[in-house]
Structure formats: C-alpha cells, structure tokens
Amino acid sequence: MTLFYGYVYLAIFTSFFIGNIKSTVGFYIMYGLHIGFTIVSIVVGYFIELESFLDQTPFIIIAVVGVVILPIAIYHRNKQENLEGELESAKERIAELIIHEERQRIARDLHDTLGQKLSMIGLKSDLASRLVEKNPKAAIQEIKEIRHTARIALKEVRELVSNMKAVKLSDECIRVEEMLQAAEIHYQLIGDVHKLKIPILVENVLSMCLKEAVTNIVKHSGAKHCKIEIQQNENEVMMMIEDDGKGLNKKVGYEGNGLKGIRERLEFINGTLTIENNPGAKLTITIPLTITHQEGSV
C-alpha cells in the first residue's frame, strides 16, 4: 500500500494543510498543483499496476473527492471564522465609538445648558457680596436673580436627564440573572431594587456599571457564585458585586479587566469604586444622593 498508493492516500492528509493556507493566491496555486499531482499519480498507477489499482478503485475515488472538497471546505471555514472575528472587533469598536459620542453629546448639552447660567450665578454672587454693605436692597435683588437663574438651570438639567434613554435597574437585574444562569453561575440578589428612590441618571449609571461588572465575571472570572447587593440610605446608594472566581490580575492592572468604563461613568456623578480581591473580585460602588436632596431646596 505504501509503494503503490502512498501519494494517493497521503493526498487526503495534505489537503488539510493546503486548506489552512491564508494567502488566497498561494492557496489556489497549491490547490491546483495538488489536484494535478494526485490525478497524475493515479493515472500512472493504473498504467504500472492496473490490477492492484482496479481493486482499490472505490477507495481511490473517495480519495480524489476528498482532495477536491477538503481544501475548499477548510479554506472557507477559516475565512468565515476570520470574518466573524473581524466583525466582532468591529462591533466592539462601534460600541466604543457610540459611548464616546454619547459622552461628547452629554458634555455639550451640559455645557450649553449650565455653562452660561453658572457663569451668571458666579458674577451675580460677586456683585451681591460687594453690594451687601453699600446697597442692601440691590444685593437682595441680585440674590433673587441668582435664585431664579438657579431654578431655570435646574429645570433644564431635569429636562436633559429626562430625555436620556432610561435603563431601569430592575430590568437590568433580570438580564443579568439570565446571563449568569446561561454561564452556569449561581446568582444571589440582596435588596429590593423596586423600592429604590434614586434619580434617573443615577439609575442609568448603576445599570450600566452592573452590566459591565457581570460581563467581566462571565468572561474572565471562572466563578461559580455571584452575589449582588443593592442598598440605599438617606445619603447614598451602594451596589456591591462579589464573585468567588480567580479575582483581578494586579500585574495586568484593574483597568485591563474592563473597569475603566465603570470609573468614568461614576466620575460623571461623583461616584466611587472600591475593588478588593478575596480572592474573588469584590466591587463596591457608592453614589452620593446629596444632589437629589438639594433639588427640593433650590
């Protein structure tokens, strides 16, 4: 079999290697040469050892079919996998660009909404402080105008926040539970998210941070259990996400684990992020609610 049919049957295994050639030109050149050499070998074999090759004809036909089909199938499968990888990278890049554009939009809206009015409040405050002793009535009038300007600014900020796409924390908890169950990670939620009384902006940020943290757990932690605790008091809202996985790699850096986005979102609303390894990762997110209480007094 080695003497008479060696190249014919070896051609099937060679087809696997040809199918893994990445260069399109190189693939088709080797593919054509391989088919040619295989057919020549079979024809020569029939001339030299006709009787032996006639006995092996069914197997030779299978070998020829494999030589023709296998390289094409493997080549297109590898090409499809590469395209899927590029598509996934493109989706991640698009998502990053969308987030960046949204941040820029929010920054522009806040600048346009508050920039002028805060500058006016600062100028009128300086003017009122200078008029307190010289002209108390004029100072009182300036203070009234400051109060009026602050109310307008607060109203515009509320309208800006209400126009943002609201992401309810209760809905995000349902999606998180489904994600963890699909990854076969036991899920425990402590606290009633339906009883939380927090601004829409804070709820949006908490929802996005929760989604990012759980995504990291599913992808990188190797955990079997995940505990999420959400509590609120008069001054702040706290969310703790803890898992029993391998923890965060300090050598790589916490930001390499996808936590940079969480920090940036929390900085926008003066929130804080605390990270611990126990040895599993424990993230504690704290957001002050002082702004919420001040709104009623302006």
N, C-alpha and C positions, 0 to 999 in steps of 0.2 A: 504493500500500500504506500509506503514511503517512497519507493522507487518510481512507481507508475503514476500515482495520483497525488504526490506530495504537494505540488503547487496548486492543483485544482481545489483540494480541500483547505489548504492553507489560505487560499484567497478569501475565504469567508472571514477568517480572523483578521486578515489585513484590511478588510472592508471597515472594521470598527475604527481602526486608526485613521484611515482616509476620511471617514465621516467627521472626525474631530479636528480636521484642518480648518483654521479660522479664515484664512485668505480665500476669497471666492475664486480668484484665478488659479491659485495653487490647488484648490480642491478639484476644480473641473479638469485640470491637466492630469492630476494623479488619478482621478476617477476614470477618465478616458483611457489612460495608459493601462490601468489595472484591468479594465474590461477587455482591452485588446490582448494583453498578455494571457489572461485567463482563457479566452477563446482560442488563441494560437496554441496554448498548451493542450487544450482538449483535442483540437484538430490533429496536432502532431501525435498525441497519444493514440488516437484512433488509427492512424496510419501505422504506428510502430507496434502497438499491442491491441489489435482490433478485438480479439476475443475477450480479453480482460476488461476492456473499456465497455464492450457491449453489456457485460454482466453488471457493470456499475452505472449504466445509463440513468436509471431513476435518481440515484444519489448525485450524479453529475448535474442533472437538470436542476435539482434543488440547490446545488452549489452555485450554479450560474444565476438563478433567481436571487439568491442571497447577495451575490456580488453586485447585481444591478440595483436591488432595492435598499439594502442596508446602508450604504454610504449616504444616499439621498435622504433616507429617513433620519439618520443620526445627525446629519448636517443641518437639516431644517429644524429638528428638535432643539439643537444647541442654539441655532439662530433665534428661535422663538423664546428660549429662556433668556438670552441676552436682551432681546427686545422688551421682555417683561421686566427685567431688572432695570433697564433704562427708563421704562415707563414709570416704574415705582419711584425711581430717583427724581424723575420729572414731576411726579405728583407731590413728593415731599418739598421740592423746590418751589412749586406753585403755592403750596400751603404756607411756606415761609414768606413768600412774597405777599400773599394775601394778608397775613398777620402784620407784616411790616407796613403795608399800605393802610391797613385799618388803624394802626398806631399813629401813622402820619395824619390820617384824617381826623382822628380824635384830638391829636395835638393842635391841628389847625383850627378845629372847631372851638376848642377850649381857649386858644389864643384869641380868636376873633370874638368869642363870647365874653371872656373875662379880662383880656388884656387892657382894653381901653377903660373899662369901668374900675378895675383895680387901681390903675394909674390915677384916675379921677378921685377915687377914695383917698389915695395917699396924698394927693395935692390938697384936697379939701381938709384932710386931717391936719396937715401942717398949717394951713391957713387958720383953721379953728383954734389951734393951740396958740397962735400968735394974737388972735383976737379976744381970747378969754379975758384978759385984763383991760385991754384998750376999749373993746366994744362987745360986751357980753351978748347983746341982742343979735349982733351979726354972727357971733360964734355959735349961738344956739341955732340960727338959721342954717349955717353950714353943717352942723351936726344932723339937722333934719334932712338936709340934702344927701348927706352921707348915708343915712339910714334908708332913704328912698332908693338911692343907687344900689345899695347892697341887696335890697329886696328884688330889684329888677335883675341883678346878676344871678341871684339865687333862682328866680323863676326861669331864666334862660338855661341855667345848668340843669334844672329838673327837666325841662323840655328836651335838652340834648340827651340826657340819660334815658328818658322815656322812648326816644327814637332809636336807641340802640337795640340790637336783637337780643331779646331776653332769653337766657338759658336758665331754666328753673333747676334748683339743686335737687329737688325730689325726682325730676325726670332723669337727671344725670346719674343719680344713685341707682336707678333702675337699669340704665345702660351699663353702669359699672358692674353691677351684680351679674348681668348676663355675660359680660366679658370675662369675669373671674370664673364663673361656672364653666364657660367654654374651655378655659385653661385648666380646669380641674383644681381650682384654688378655693378653699373654704372661705366663706365671706361672712363677716360679722359687722353689723352696723349698730352703733350705740348712739342714742339720741334721736329725737323725733324732728326730722327736717321740715315737717309740715307746720310745726309750731314756731319756727324761726321768724323773727320780725326784723329783717335787715333790708337795706336799700337794694334796688335792682342792680346797681353797679357792683356792689359787694357780692351779691348772689352770682352774678355773671363770673366774676373773678374766681370765687370759690369753686364754681362748677368746672371752669377750665383748668384750674390747678388740680382738682380731684381727678379729672380725666387724664391729665399728663402724668400724675403720680402713679395711677393704676396701670397705665400703659407701660411705664417703666418696670413695674412689678411683673407684669405678664411677660415682657420681652427679656428682662435681664436677671431677675432675682432668683428664679428657680424655687420660689416659695410654695408652701402647701397651705398656708393660712394667711389671711389678710384681715386686719381689724381697722375699722374706720369709726372714729368718734367725733361727733359734732355737737358742740355746746355753745350756749350764748348766755351772757350775763348783762348787766346794765352798761358796762363799759366796752366790751369787746365780744367778738365771736371767734371761737377756736375750732380748728379742724385738725385731727391727728390721724395719720395714715401709717400703720405699722405692719410689717410682714416678718416672717421667720426665714427669709431667704439668706443668701450669701452676703448681703449687705452691699454698701457702696465702696468702690475701689478708691482709696485715698491717693494711690500712686497716679491713677489716671486723672483724678480730680472730680469733684462732685458735678461740676458743670458739664462734664462729658457724659453724664447719665441723664441728660435732658432736663436738668433743673434750672437752667439759665432762664428759660421762658417763664417758669414759676416765679423766680425772683423779680423779673422785670414787671410782671403783672402786679405783684404785691407792692412793688415800689410806687406804682401809679396811685395806690390808695393808702400809702403809708403802712402797709402790712409787713410782717416779718416772717422769716422762715428759719426754723431750727432743725438741724439734721443730726441724728445720732445713729450709731451702729451698736446693736445689742445682742448678738452680732448682726441680726437682720436690720434692715433700714427702718428708721422711725422719723417721719416728717411731722413737724408741728407748725401749723400755720395760724398766725394770730393777726386779726384785723381790728383796729380800734373803731368804735362806733361813736366817737365824740362828735363827728360832723353831723351824724343823724340827730343828736340831741340839740345841737346848736341851731338846726334849721327852724325849730319852733320858736326860738327866742329872737330871731333877726327881724 
